[in-house]
Amino acid sequence: MSTTALVWLRRDLRLYDHHALYEALKNADQVVIAYVFDQTELKDRPKQDRRVEFIWEALKELKTKLRQYHTDVVVRHGDPLAEIPALVEQFAINAVYCNREYEPKTIARDGYIAASMKEKGVQFNTYKDHLIFEQDEILSQNGKMYNVLSSYKRTWLAQLSEKTLAAYPVHKFIKQLKPLKSQYFPSLKELGFAKSNLTQLKLPLGSSGGAKLFDDFKRRINDYKQKRDLPAEKGVSQLSAHIRYGTVSIRELVTFAHEQGSTGAESWLAELIWREFYSQILWHRPDVAEHAFKPELDTLPYPNHPELFAAWCAGETGYPLVDAAMRQLVQTGYMHPRLRMIAASFLVKDLLIDWRKGEQFFAQHLLDYDLASNNGGWQWAASTGADSLPYKRIFDPVLQSEKFDGEGRFIRRYVPELAELPSQAIHAPWAFSANDRRGALFVSFLEGTDYFPPIVDHAEQRAAALALYGASGDEDGED
């Protein structure tokens, strides 16, 4: 009897090295590829949502590629709990194939659909695809999850092999795709959205865009360790959104980094391992999605002054590098990795705002938003997470600015009010005004701008943060 499989795309928007698609093509006589814009998840998104547009562009490219094989991607807009069963009925599907997701909500969703499929006599098959190691594959010698990255990393690297990195050659079975006429493809407007500034940002989109960025990074990877913390430099891979939505293969990225073996490649591979470390934390401890990993720090009495939080969100704190970081996020949907740490530390330990508020703001704006990584990063900065920044270490926003944007190039890009300032003044304009012999000229310049003095004093807030976390006296750890 002829069998037809449905491949349900989620965060794997490509047609190569795709585990679920490979298994479906290998095992079924015909394969239908589908994507569901989840109405339950999209209903609260802003009208110009870069994430929706990124997915839409990736699907549009998939559609073009699939037409070359006389088939198409079937796109639906609704609740997957209803749409997947409907697609099963429409195409007389015998088995559903998809790659696993690990967030509490997606686990519950997939469990419900798996039960629904079982009642219909339809198999529901899931596979590992966007992680190298998942769930319980990396455990300590006593069979428990790792709380410390260094130990996790050693075991992760020890278990890495050709088998774990082996690609899934979809092209061998591509002719198994079910022939389909051109399918309905909703416009952004029909989905309830409008064009954002995504294309203006010139980020290459779709799997072809991911390949283009990866090829570019391959030429720069040797410099990664030296440049990765410099927001004004082209030092990072720029692949984070493509990794998030699977328009690149994580196996391909890790294989290259591991085989290349330079200091830069090893440093980048360590960042990819951080991503998997946070994923295993969320898998074993789904409560961290809303609570501190360290229970004793879950109810810290943050003052949570709303006017300070509003200033941070708007990039109007008076600390130029923090403001530049926040404006980059709001304007582009991206924030440089080093700046994510600085902005998070400033919110929690200078403004004394609950890390969950900052995590949610990032979740609303990041194009590359991933629950495990976002949550892990925020809990690291807030000293509440696994292997997190010790609470005695508090980033000094001025020292960080001088160290990682010494000439103020990044600040000038996003805080144009300060563009005319000399480099020695741009990191702490208020101090320059008070101490520099040209201070009078600076005050005159400042009066003609919309910029302002800092909303808090770092030294005072550092002491308050140490008290909040239960420390006392002079503590080492200023960064």
PyMOL commands that set and color helices and strands:
alter all, ss='L'
color gray80, all
select helices_A, chain A and resi 19-27+39-42+50-67+80-90+104-120+149-159+162-165+170-176+199-201+206-227+240-245+250-260+263-284+286-289+295-297+306-314+320-332+337-350+355-365+371-381+397-404+409-414+416-418+423-426+429-435+439-447+458-468
alter helices_A, ss='H'
color red, helices_A
select strands_A, chain A and resi 4-9+30-38+73-78+95-99+123-127
alter strands_A, ss='S'
color yellow, strands_A
deselect
rebuild
show_as cartoon
